[in-house]
Each structure stands twice: as C-alpha cells, then as structure tokens.
Amino acid sequence: MREVVIDTETTGLSHKSGDRVIEVGCVELINHVATQSTLQFYCKVDKEISEGAQRITGITNKFLDNKKKFSDHCDEFLKFINNDPLIIHNADFDVGFINNELSLLGRPNLSNPITDTVSLARRTLNTRVANLDYLCRRFKVDLSERDLHGALLDSMLLAEVYLELRGGKQYSMNLSKTNK
C-alpha cells in the first residue's frame, strides 16, 4: 500500500488573505514505512514572507529569488502523489494552501483520501496536545536536526510519528512480511 506524507511551508497563515506555498516536501510510504523516494521543492512567490514564517522556516524572499514557481513544479508534484492516500499533520492547513495553488492554475482540488495526523494522534493517544514536536518526543523520534521547520524534514519526522500512531515498528514489520 502506497501513501504519501506531505508538508508545506508558507508565507503566512492564511491562503484566503493571499499567503502562498514556499516549500513542499513529500515522503513516500509503502506499508506505512518510508522509502527513499521523496520530493522537495521551493517556490518563488510574489508575496512578502511574514516575519513569523521567516523565523520558523529560515526561508526568505531573497532565498526564493532564483527558485521556480509552484506552477513549474505542479505536474511533478501531482505525478508524485498520484491518487494515493495523503498523510498530513493539520491537513486543513496544508490542503487549503495546496488547493489554493492548484486553483490559481485552473487545476482541480486534490481528491486523494487524507489522514490528518493531528486528529489521529488525539484519538489514538487520547490527548489534546498533538503538535509534531510533542509527538516526536513522545515516540522518541530524533529531533536533533530540526532547528527550523522544513517541509521535507517535517515530512520525514511525520512519517516516523505516523508509523508509531499506526502501531509502531513491530506492527509495520509484521505487516510488511504478510504483504510479500
């Protein structure tokens, strides 16, 4: 079974007020285990990145000056995710931004099945706190490389958290053996 973990970084908090996607990171999962297949790209935008977003991501408009626009990456992105289920932390946020980018290009919204790991974590762990840092610490996922938020790194971390939320490494190894 193929799934794709996705994360985005954006110029701010609201695509409805004109904020845009500045980075996308995707990690392929087969039977809930990350493969070596990933996709990452940055997007040049005609929108000033908020101070808060710059502080969290380290991405500046100057850094994005020589990058391609989302439109240049769109076909590759859609091919990578295909029609496979998407695993997204706080899915409404990322899907809203991705669908906004697609809409600006006259493309249809995503129709993939989506698992929101915030909801999954709250149900599975019976907790209100479900941010990625907390979940990584809870499942002893190494956060040492995460000084800033980055879409690909956060997708990799989320892939590990998702594995734990689905029953852990032992569950995954047993699942892989039964699917061969």
Number of C-alpha atoms within 10 A of each C-alpha: 11 16 24 26 27 28 28 27 26 25 25 20 16 13 19 10 8 13 20 27 23 26 22 24 23 28 30 26 22 13 16 25 19 20 11 8 11 18 17 19 18 22 24 21 20 12 14 13 19 15 14 12 17 19 13 13 19 14 22 18 19 9 12 16 13 11 16 14 18 23 15 11 15 16 10 12 18 11 9 17 21 15 15 16 18 26 25 25 26 17 19 12 16 20 19 16 23 22 17 21 19 17 12 11 12 9 12 11 14 17 11 12 11 18 18 15 23 19 16 16 23 13 12 13 13 10 10 11 12 19 13 19 15 12 22 18 12 11 14 12 16 12 14 6 8 12 10 14 19 21 25 23 19 25 27 21 21 25 26 23 22 24 20 22 18 15 12 15 15 11 13 18 13 10 13 15 8 8 8 5
